[in-house]
Amino acid sequence: MIIGIGTDIIDITRIERVINRFGDRFKNRVFTKKEILKCEARKLSANSYAKRYAAKEACSKALGTGFRKGVYWRDI
């Protein structure tokens, strides 16, 4: 049974700008330690962060809750 479908497209430069501005504060709020390590291991880490960010947003759309009601960025 399909409960919901979510898709998301994101501009990689947007995530790159957010990372440059907020750094670890943004990363630690949105990503798990394991996700951060995997992204940082990539040559183009902004691409990896953007991919994961878009996937998390799409998941929140599919759940139909957004990021509320006990659903947080790092839970996805």
C-alpha positions in Angstrom: 0.0 0.0 0.0 1.3 3.4 -0.9 0.6 6.0 1.7 2.3 9.0 0.0 4.7 10.0 -2.7 7.2 12.8 -2.3 9.7 14.3 -4.7 12.1 17.2 -4.4 14.5 19.1 -6.6 17.2 21.3 -5.1 19.8 23.7 -6.4 23.2 22.4 -5.2 24.5 26.0 -5.0 21.8 26.8 -2.5 23.0 24.1 -0.1 26.6 25.1 -0.7 25.7 28.7 0.3 23.9 27.5 3.4 26.9 25.3 4.4 29.3 28.2 3.8 27.2 30.5 5.9 26.1 28.2 8.8 28.7 25.4 8.6 28.5 22.8 11.3 25.4 24.3 12.8 23.4 23.5 9.7 25.1 20.1 9.2 24.5 18.9 12.7 20.9 20.0 12.7 20.0 18.3 9.4 22.4 15.3 9.1 23.5 12.4 11.3 27.2 12.1 12.2 27.4 9.1 9.7 25.9 11.2 6.9 28.3 14.0 7.6 31.3 11.7 7.4 30.1 10.2 4.2 29.4 13.6 2.6 32.8 15.0 3.7 34.6 12.0 2.2 33.3 13.0 -1.2 35.3 15.3 -3.5 32.2 17.4 -4.2 30.6 17.3 -0.7 28.0 19.9 -1.5 26.5 17.6 -4.1 26.3 14.8 -1.5 24.7 17.1 1.1 22.2 18.4 -1.5 21.3 14.9 -2.5 20.6 13.8 1.1 18.7 17.1 1.8 16.4 16.6 -1.2 15.8 13.0 -0.2 14.8 14.1 3.4 12.5 16.7 2.1 10.8 14.2 -0.3 10.4 11.8 2.5 8.7 14.4 4.7 6.3 15.2 1.9 5.5 11.5 1.4 4.8 11.1 5.2 2.4 14.1 4.9 3.7 15.5 8.2 6.5 17.8 7.0 9.0 18.3 9.8 6.6 18.4 12.7 4.7 16.0 14.9 7.9 14.3 16.1 9.6 14.0 12.7 13.0 15.7 12.6 15.6 16.1 9.9 18.0 13.6 11.5 15.3 11.0 11.9 15.0 10.6 8.1 
